Amino acid sequence: MPKATEKIALITDGTSGIGKQTAVALARLGAHVIVTGRSRASGEAAVNEIKQLSGSQQIDALMADLSTQRKMRRPLSALTSNPIRSNASVRRVVRRA
């Protein structure tokens, strides 16, 4: 399996189910994983679990309600305003179906 080092994976609804399992798999490959969730508590819990399961510390949570385009703008602008993240391109967006 190819390595995903120097890649950023943004996973919407990555705090549970298939989204979380995808986050674990990408983190094991070396990607910096960012999961979105609606609450800080679920985001922090998911980050801790993904770190434990994957052995990676490169996991972050982005609190976001992505149910409407208007609600998407603020968290996504926060993501791109972070100099560490804005200098690296988001290579893969995995959307939970």
Salt bridges, closest charged atoms under 4 A:
ASP13 OD2 - ARG96 NH1 2.86
GLU49 OE1 - LYS20 NZ 2.63
ASP60 OD2 - HIS32 NE2 2.62
ASP60 OD2 - ARG85 NH2 3.16
ASP65 OD1 - ARG38 NH2 3.58
ASP65 OD2 - LYS71 NZ 3.29
